[in-house]
């Protein structure tokens, strides 16, 4: 146990503990700097909506394909509506596996892929 005098001498020796901690300056980016940093960090995959659409039309004999780039143009997140007769008698998992096998290389290069797969009859019913 410390005596009163020795305790105060210890505190004086550790006066850095009693000093206020300096605050760090806030980090901020101007809009111009932010867009430059964002552009530098954007990992463009080189995948385009058109390249995905053409491959699906060709390999799945799709009747209708809509592709939407959800990543703001950097090619990292896509959502798709695919209508193909090859989806007949397949459940949703089998349809997604079929699409993913066609786009295996493309899906490996992007961050997010969300397909919605319909047979021509299902698509027709949705349109009415």
C-alpha positions as CSV (number, residue, x, y, z in Angstrom):
1,X,0.0,0.0,0.0
2,X,1.3,3.5,-0.8
3,X,1.5,6.2,1.8
4,X,0.0,9.5,0.9
5,X,3.3,11.1,0.0
6,X,4.6,8.2,-2.1
7,X,1.2,8.0,-4.0
8,X,1.4,11.7,-4.9
9,X,5.0,11.3,-6.0
10,X,3.9,8.4,-8.2
11,X,1.2,10.6,-9.8
12,X,3.6,13.4,-10.4
13,X,5.9,11.0,-12.1
14,X,3.0,9.9,-14.3
15,X,1.7,13.3,-15.0
16,X,1.2,12.3,-18.7
17,X,-1.8,10.2,-17.4
18,X,-3.5,13.4,-16.3
19,X,-3.0,15.5,-19.4
20,X,-5.8,15.8,-21.9
21,X,-5.5,13.6,-25.0
22,X,-5.2,15.8,-28.1
23,X,-8.0,15.3,-30.6
24,X,-7.1,14.1,-34.1
25,X,-8.1,16.4,-36.9
26,X,-11.2,15.2,-38.8
27,X,-10.5,13.6,-42.1
28,X,-12.5,14.9,-44.9
29,X,-12.5,14.7,-48.7
30,X,-13.8,17.3,-51.1
31,X,-16.3,16.0,-53.7
32,X,-13.5,16.1,-56.3
33,X,-11.1,14.1,-54.1
34,X,-13.8,11.6,-53.2
35,X,-14.6,10.9,-56.8
36,X,-10.9,10.4,-57.6
37,X,-10.5,8.0,-54.7
38,X,-13.7,6.2,-55.6
39,X,-12.6,5.9,-59.2
40,X,-9.2,4.6,-58.1
41,X,-10.7,2.0,-55.8
42,X,-13.4,0.9,-58.2
43,X,-12.6,-2.6,-59.4
44,X,-14.0,-2.7,-62.9
45,X,-14.5,-6.3,-64.0
46,X,-14.8,-5.6,-67.7
47,X,-18.1,-7.3,-67.7
48,X,-20.9,-5.4,-69.4
49,X,-24.7,-5.8,-69.5
50,X,-24.4,-6.4,-73.3
51,X,-21.8,-9.1,-73.0
52,X,-23.9,-11.0,-70.4
53,X,-27.1,-10.5,-72.5
54,X,-25.5,-11.8,-75.7
55,X,-24.0,-14.9,-74.0
56,X,-27.3,-15.8,-72.4
57,X,-29.2,-15.3,-75.6
58,X,-26.8,-17.5,-77.5
59,X,-26.2,-20.3,-75.0
60,X,-29.6,-20.6,-73.4
61,X,-31.6,-19.8,-76.5
62,X,-33.3,-17.2,-74.3
63,X,-36.3,-15.5,-75.7
64,X,-35.9,-12.4,-73.5
65,X,-33.0,-11.1,-71.4
66,X,-32.9,-8.0,-69.3
67,X,-29.7,-7.1,-67.5
68,X,-29.3,-4.2,-65.0
69,X,-26.0,-3.0,-63.7
70,X,-26.6,-2.2,-60.0
71,X,-23.0,-1.1,-59.4
72,X,-23.2,2.3,-61.1
73,X,-21.3,1.2,-64.2
74,X,-18.2,-0.5,-62.7
75,X,-19.5,-3.9,-63.6
76,X,-19.5,-5.5,-60.1
77,X,-23.2,-6.2,-59.5
78,X,-25.9,-7.3,-61.9
79,X,-29.5,-8.3,-61.8
80,X,-31.1,-10.2,-64.6
81,X,-34.4,-11.4,-65.9
82,X,-34.0,-14.4,-68.2
83,X,-36.8,-16.2,-70.2
84,X,-35.8,-19.5,-71.8
85,X,-37.6,-22.7,-72.8
86,X,-34.6,-24.6,-71.3
87,X,-36.1,-23.8,-67.8
88,X,-39.1,-26.0,-68.5
89,X,-39.4,-28.8,-65.8
90,X,-36.6,-27.3,-63.7
91,X,-37.0,-25.9,-60.3
92,X,-35.5,-22.5,-59.3
93,X,-32.2,-24.0,-58.1
94,X,-31.7,-26.0,-61.3
95,X,-32.4,-22.9,-63.4
96,X,-29.9,-20.8,-61.4
97,X,-27.3,-23.6,-61.7
98,X,-27.8,-23.7,-65.5
99,X,-27.4,-19.9,-65.8
100,X,-24.4,-19.9,-63.5
101,X,-22.7,-22.7,-65.5
102,X,-23.1,-20.6,-68.7
103,X,-21.7,-17.5,-67.0
104,X,-19.1,-19.2,-64.8
105,X,-16.1,-17.0,-65.8
106,X,-18.2,-13.8,-65.7
107,X,-19.6,-14.6,-62.2
108,X,-16.1,-15.2,-60.9
109,X,-15.1,-11.7,-62.0
110,X,-18.0,-9.8,-60.4
111,X,-19.2,-9.2,-56.9
112,X,-23.0,-9.9,-57.1
113,X,-25.2,-11.7,-59.5
114,X,-29.0,-12.0,-59.1
115,X,-30.9,-13.9,-61.8
116,X,-34.6,-14.3,-62.1
117,X,-35.4,-17.2,-64.4
118,X,-38.8,-17.8,-66.1
119,X,-40.2,-20.2,-68.7
120,X,-41.9,-18.5,-71.6
121,X,-45.3,-19.4,-70.1
122,X,-44.4,-17.9,-66.7
123,X,-43.2,-14.7,-68.4
124,X,-46.3,-14.4,-70.5
125,X,-48.5,-14.8,-67.4
126,X,-46.4,-12.1,-65.6
127,X,-46.9,-9.7,-68.4
128,X,-50.7,-9.9,-68.3
